[in-house]
Structures are given as structure tokens and as C-alpha cells.
Amino acid sequence: MKLKKAYIYLLSFLTLSVFFSGCYYLSYQHALRQFNKRAIERSEEFAALHESAPTPIISVDNNTETDDMGTDEIVSAGVLPEPVILPSTSYVLEIYDRKEGSLVDTEQNPPGDIVGLTREEVEKYLDEYMRDLTLSEYNKGLLSYELLSFSDKSVKFRKSYDADMVPYRFYVVVKNGYVVVYNSDLKSVYDYTHIEAKDLPEEDRIALSNGIYIDNIDDLYALLESYTS
């Protein structure tokens, strides 16, 4: 009787074990199928999103250069450098003599002072030239120095003169007790004479103390001779 009960218990235990094992296996298979299904659906969704997304465009600027300090300098395309006067530039100079009414053109190589200059720099150079005239230009009566045309291929300038506009050529005065002759610019000395002012008549000393303006070389020599005679 006890043996029969033992078989019954054992059989019940085995039956329950098989049942629970079967239920566990079926649940595992169902869960695995659901996981695989969701994984496939997610893969398809990701692929669809990737296909519909716009492709990024990467632009490369070949005009970008990096200097030694690591900064980027962008060079604008199509912007031409400002023209300058080159050694090969055709240089034409007009000489206008207002007194004679003549106009003469001369073509030559550009002066070294203006090679490499832009239009603005040339105009500045001309202004400075007129503000600080050389003695020879002053004595010739330079009235103006103008830029008529400008390009890297050719430039044209004009100098206008009028000798009648020069007020005087020489300036005679006493300096350190001696008669000294200055050029018309009142800066450069034309002649240091050995004539002592103390040997001159009082009238001449008074005139020299105020300064005497001389128009030409002949009048200058005549004045100096009068001091030595």
C-alpha cells in the first residue's frame, strides 16, 4: 500500500515537472520570437530614417590658407589688386610753359621715386613735391605738377612753368659779419663772400640788414662789385 502511494507521488511529481518545463519552454520561445520581431522592426525603422535624412554637404575652400600663427586668412575670389606703377609702365611727361605758350611731351622710363606707387600714393607724392620744391624747379617757376592719367600700363604727368612768377633769384644779407648770398629758397647758400659788413658804407649796411632781393646773376655780380670797389 505504501509502495503504491510512493509511485503515485513520484508520477505526480514527474507529471508536474514535465508540465512546468513545457510551460517554461513555450514561454521562452514566445519571448524570443517577440524580441526578434521587435529587433527587426527597429532595424527597419532605423534604415528608413537613414535613407530619408539629407546628405550633409561639406564645402572645401581652396582659397583658405593658414599662416604661421595658425589663423586662417580667406582670400576673396575675383578681387583684383590695386594697380601700381611698374618699371615697364609707359611714362609720359608734359611740359607746359605758360609764358611761351608751348606744350611738349616726353616719353621715358618712370622715375624710381614713383615705381611701386598706387594712384593715391602718387597724388600724395606730387603734393609733397610741390610743398618742398628743389631750387632748380623754383627758379624755373614751377606752378603745378599734376597726374593726368594712371594705370599699370601707362601714366601721364604734367608740369606747368612760368618764369615770370619767380619773385627773385638771390637774397643778399649779412651773416656773422660777412655778406652772404642765398638762393631764392632762402635755405641754400649760393656764395659765402669774404666781404666784411663793417667795411661797407652805412647805407649799404642798413640795406643788407633788411636783405636785398636780386632778380638775376648780372645784377648780383654788379652789387658785389660795388661792395669791393
C-alpha positions, 0 to 999 in steps of 0.5 A: 500500500505504501509502495503504491502511494510512493509511485503515485507521488513520484508520477505526480511529481514527474507529471508536474515537472514535465508540465512546468518545463513545457510551460517554461519552454513555450514561454521562452520561445514566445519571448524570443520570437517577440524580441526578434520581431521587435529587433527587426522592426527597429532595424527597419525603422532605423534604415528608413530614417537613414535613407530619408535624412539629407546628405550633409554637404561639406564645402572645401575652400581652396582659397583658405590658407593658414599662416604661421600663427595658425589663423586662417586668412580667406582670400576673396575670389575675383578681387583684383589688386590695386594697380601700381606703377611698374618699371615697364609702365609707359611714362609720359611727361608734359611740359607746359610753359605758360609764358611761351605758350608751348606744350611738349611731351616726353616719353621715358622710363618712370622715375624710381621715386614713383615705381611701386606707387598706387594712384593715391600714393602718387597724388600724395607724392606730387603734393609733397613735391610741390610743398618742398620744391628743389631750387632748380624747379623754383627758379624755373617757376614751377606752378603745378605738377599734376597726374593726368592719367594712371594705370599699370600700363601707362601714366601721364604727368604734367608740369606747368612753368612760368618764369615770370612768377619767380619773385627773385633769384638771390637774397643778399644779407649779412651773416656773422659779419660777412655778406652772404648770398642765398638762393631764392629758397632762402635755405641754400647758400649760393656764395659765402663772400669774404666781404666784411659788413663793417667795411661797407658804407652805412647805407649799404649796411642798413640795406643788407640788414633788411636783405636785398632781393636780386632778380638775376646773376648780372645784377648780383655780380654788379652789387658785389662789385660795388661792395669791393670797389 
